[in-house]
């Protein structure tokens, strides 16, 4: 009712419900319609939401230029998330030419206005020397600002600095504390890191059940590396009975996401027929994918040798 009466905030909220609602409610064209009404009225949040929808929703047939138009309009109106998104786009060279200096400038605008996500990104720029001179101490300052504001990404990245002793003295107790905060806040990367610490007994006592618990949480967030790590635990029988079926299921999912360790391990079980029917062609395909990260020349040589023997046997 409020949206139909011309209230731009209600129009934006209605658009958000149509964009993010469950089955039976979700209707992306309807979301775009309400966002557009509010955006034309000058609502910066709606302008950002509309631009984001245009950029990232394949079913909404709009050009990147139209999406960028609305995101930039939201930024000019002072909407901080628009600056953060533009900074990310210039960082990755997505929809716009990669431009480190522009990426840094856009992100810094949002960070200086207390956007905790942008502050974490500024820390990354200083840590990597992207768009600005590398400075570990400055990176820590921005990660800390983000972490103190309760941002899980900032907490995780500050933990990494403590773990590696960059910009701060190495302190694994602090690293674990920050990883735990970030993991409890939903950071899949922190959950994966905690899983590793518990699996290998680094700075904490080895606890396979706790490792598996954090890996599973990260997998729920879509983390393929955690799926690969947990699969290896099942394959090796760490913390319980060996479970080849679950290991192969997790490796298969992670491999489909492009995780190279999973591709390599899965290729080996198909080459040897461990827990699955031997399949040299599938193994060859997986090793070829894993070759982007690992040296698989030895494995490829062995597969080609086995394939030649099989072809020769078939001829006889």
C-alpha positions in Angstrom: 0.0 0.0 0.0 2.8 2.4 0.9 4.7 1.6 -2.3 1.6 2.2 -4.4 1.2 5.5 -2.6 4.7 6.6 -3.9 6.8 6.0 -0.8 10.3 5.3 -2.2 11.5 3.5 0.9 8.5 1.1 0.7 9.1 0.6 -3.0 12.8 -0.3 -2.3 11.7 -2.7 0.6 9.1 -4.3 -1.6 11.7 -4.8 -4.4 14.0 -6.4 -1.8 11.3 -8.8 -0.7 10.7 -9.8 -4.4 14.4 -10.2 -4.9 15.3 -12.3 -1.9 12.0 -13.9 -0.9 11.3 -17.7 -0.8 9.7 -19.6 -3.7 6.3 -18.2 -4.3 7.4 -14.7 -3.4 10.6 -14.3 -5.3 10.0 -12.5 -8.6 13.1 -10.8 -10.0 11.3 -8.8 -12.8 8.9 -7.5 -10.1 11.9 -6.6 -7.9 13.5 -4.6 -10.7 10.2 -2.8 -11.3 9.9 -1.6 -7.7 13.6 -0.8 -7.4 13.3 1.3 -10.6 10.4 3.3 -9.3 12.3 4.1 -6.1 15.5 4.8 -8.0 13.9 7.3 -10.3 12.6 9.1 -7.2 16.2 9.4 -6.0 16.4 6.7 -3.4 20.1 5.8 -3.2 19.6 2.4 -1.7 17.2 1.5 -4.5 19.6 2.8 -7.1 22.3 0.6 -5.7 20.0 -2.5 -5.4 18.8 -1.9 -9.0 22.4 -1.5 -10.3 23.5 -4.7 -8.5 20.5 -6.6 -9.9 21.2 -5.4 -13.4 24.9 -6.4 -13.1 24.6 -9.8 -11.5 21.2 -11.3 -12.5 21.4 -13.1 -15.8 17.6 -13.3 -16.1 17.3 -9.5 -16.0 18.4 -8.6 -19.5 20.3 -5.3 -19.0 23.8 -4.2 -20.2 26.6 -3.7 -17.7 26.5 0.0 -18.6 22.9 0.3 -17.2 24.0 -1.5 -14.0 27.0 0.7 -13.6 24.9 3.8 -14.2 22.7 3.2 -11.2 25.6 2.1 -8.9 27.5 5.3 -9.8 24.3 7.3 -9.2 24.0 5.8 -5.7 27.7 6.5 -5.0 27.2 10.2 -6.0 24.3 10.3 -3.6 26.7 9.1 -0.9 25.6 5.5 -0.5 28.6 3.8 0.9 28.0 0.3 -0.4 28.1 1.7 -3.9 31.6 3.0 -3.3 32.6 -0.4 -1.9 31.2 -2.2 -4.9 32.9 0.1 -7.3 36.2 -0.4 -5.5 35.7 -4.2 -5.9 34.9 -3.9 -9.6 38.0 -1.7 -10.3 40.1 -4.2 -8.3 38.9 -7.2 -10.3 38.5 -5.5 -13.6 34.9 -6.7 -13.6 32.6 -4.7 -16.0 35.2 -1.9 -16.0 39.0 -1.9 -16.8 41.1 -2.9 -13.9 42.4 0.3 -12.2 44.2 -0.1 -8.8 44.3 3.6 -8.0 40.6 4.1 -8.8 39.8 0.9 -6.7 41.8 2.3 -3.8 40.2 5.7 -4.0 36.6 4.4 -4.2 37.2 2.0 -1.3 38.9 4.6 0.9 35.9 6.9 0.5 33.6 4.3 2.1 36.2 3.2 4.7 36.7 6.8 5.9 32.9 7.0 6.5 33.1 3.9 8.7 32.1 1.2 6.3 33.7 -1.9 8.0 33.7 -4.0 4.9 35.5 -1.2 3.0 38.0 -0.8 5.8 38.9 -4.5 5.5 39.4 -4.0 1.7 41.7 -1.0 2.3 43.7 -3.2 4.6 44.1 -5.7 1.7 45.3 -2.9 -0.6 48.0 -2.0 1.9 48.9 -5.6 2.6 49.3 -6.4 -1.2 50.6 -3.0 -2.4 47.6 -2.7 -4.8 47.0 0.9 -5.8 49.1 2.1 -2.9 52.6 1.4 -1.5 52.7 -1.8 0.5 52.6 -1.2 4.2 51.9 -4.0 6.7 51.5 -1.7 9.6 48.9 0.4 7.7 47.2 -2.8 6.7 46.9 -3.9 10.3 45.4 -0.5 11.2 42.6 -0.9 8.7 42.0 -4.5 9.5 41.7 -3.6 13.2 39.2 -0.9 12.4 37.1 -3.4 10.5 37.5 -6.0 13.2 36.7 -3.7 16.1 33.4 -2.8 14.2 32.6 -6.5 14.3 33.2 -7.3 10.6 34.1 -11.0 10.2 36.3 -10.4 7.2 38.3 -7.8 9.1 38.6 -10.1 12.0 39.8 -13.0 9.8 42.4 -10.8 8.0 43.7 -9.4 11.2 44.1 -12.9 12.5 46.1 -13.8 9.4 48.5 -10.9 10.2 49.0 -12.1 13.7 49.5 -15.7 12.5 52.2 -14.6 10.0 53.7 -11.8 12.2 53.1 -9.1 9.6 52.7 -5.6 10.9 52.3 -7.0 14.4 54.4 -9.5 16.5 53.5 -13.1 15.7 50.8 -14.2 18.2 49.0 -17.4 17.6 46.7 -17.0 20.6 45.5 -13.7 19.1 45.2 -15.3 15.7 43.0 -18.1 17.1 40.8 -15.7 19.0 40.2 -13.6 15.9 39.6 -16.6 13.7 37.0 -17.8 16.2 35.3 -14.5 16.3 35.2 -14.3 12.5 34.1 -18.0 12.2 31.2 -17.4 14.7 30.3 -14.4 12.6 30.0 -16.6 9.5 33.3 -16.2 7.7 33.9 -19.4 5.8 37.6 -18.7 5.4 37.9 -18.4 9.2 36.0 -21.6 9.7 38.3 -23.4 7.3 41.3 -21.9 9.1 40.0 -23.1 12.4 39.4 -26.5 11.0 43.0 -26.8 9.8 44.3 -25.6 13.2 42.3 -28.3 15.0 43.1 -31.0 12.5 46.9 -30.5 12.6 47.2 -29.3 16.2 48.6 -25.9 15.4 48.3 -23.5 18.4 45.4 -25.6 19.7 45.2 -29.3 20.8 44.5 -31.7 18.0 40.7 -32.4 17.9 39.4 -34.1 14.8 35.7 -33.7 15.8 36.2 -29.9 16.3 38.1 -29.8 13.0 35.2 -31.6 11.2 32.7 -29.3 12.8 34.3 -26.1 11.5 34.9 -27.7 8.1 31.2 -28.5 7.8 30.2 -25.0 8.8 32.5 -23.6 6.0 31.1 -26.1 3.5 27.6 -24.8 4.3 28.9 -21.4 3.3 30.1 -22.9 0.0 33.8 -23.3 0.8 35.3 -25.9 -1.5 38.7 -26.1 0.2 37.0 -27.2 3.5 35.1 -29.9 1.5 38.5 -31.1 0.2 40.0 -31.1 3.7 37.1 -32.9 5.3 37.1 -35.5 2.5 40.8 -36.2 3.2 40.0 -36.7 6.9 37.3 -39.3 5.9 39.7 -41.0 3.4 42.4 -41.3 6.0 40.0 -42.2 8.8 41.0 -39.3 11.0 38.9 -39.2 14.2 36.9 -42.3 13.4 36.1 -44.9 10.8 37.4 -44.5 7.3 34.5 -43.5 5.0 35.5 -43.7 1.3 31.9 -43.0 0.1 31.7 -39.7 1.9 35.3 -38.7 1.0 34.6 -39.3 -2.7 31.3 -37.4 -2.5 33.0 -34.3 -0.9 36.0 -34.5 -3.3 33.6 -34.7 -6.2 31.7 -31.6 -5.1 34.8 -29.6 -4.4 36.4 -30.7 -7.7 33.3 -29.4 -9.5 33.9 -26.0 -7.8 37.4 -26.0 -9.2 39.3 -26.9 -6.0 42.7 -28.3 -7.3 43.5 -30.5 -4.3 40.1 -32.2 -4.6 40.7 -32.6 -8.4 44.1 -34.2 -7.7 42.9 -36.6 -5.0 39.9 -37.6 -6.9 42.0 -38.2 -10.0 44.2 -40.6 -7.9 41.3 -42.7 -6.6 39.9 -43.0 -10.2 43.4 -44.0 -11.5 43.8 -46.7 -8.8 40.1 -47.7 -8.4 40.0 -47.0 -4.7 36.4 -46.8 -3.5 35.2 -46.3 -7.1 35.4 -48.2 -10.4 38.7 -47.6 -12.1 38.3 -44.9 -14.8 41.5 -43.7 -16.5 39.8 -41.2 -18.8 38.1 -39.6 -15.8 41.3 -39.6 -13.9 43.1 -38.0 -16.9 40.5 -35.2 -17.1 40.8 -34.5 -13.4 44.6 -34.5 -13.4 44.6 -32.1 -16.4 42.4 -29.7 -14.4 44.6 -30.0 -11.3 47.7 -29.3 -13.4 46.8 -25.6 -13.1 48.1 -25.8 -9.5 50.2 -29.0 -9.2 52.9 -30.8 -11.2 51.1 -33.9 -12.5 53.5 -34.9 -15.2 54.4 -38.2 -13.3 50.7 -39.1 -12.9 49.9 -38.3 -16.6 52.8 -40.5 -17.7 51.5 -43.4 -15.6 47.9 -43.0 -17.0 49.1 -42.9 -20.6 51.2 -46.0 -20.0 48.2 -47.8 -18.5 45.9 -46.7 -21.3 48.4 -48.0 -23.9 48.6 -51.4 -22.2 44.8 -51.6 -22.1 44.6 -50.7 -25.8 47.2 -53.3 -26.7 45.4 -56.0 -24.6 42.2 -55.2 -26.5 43.9 -55.7 -29.9 45.0 -59.2 -28.8 
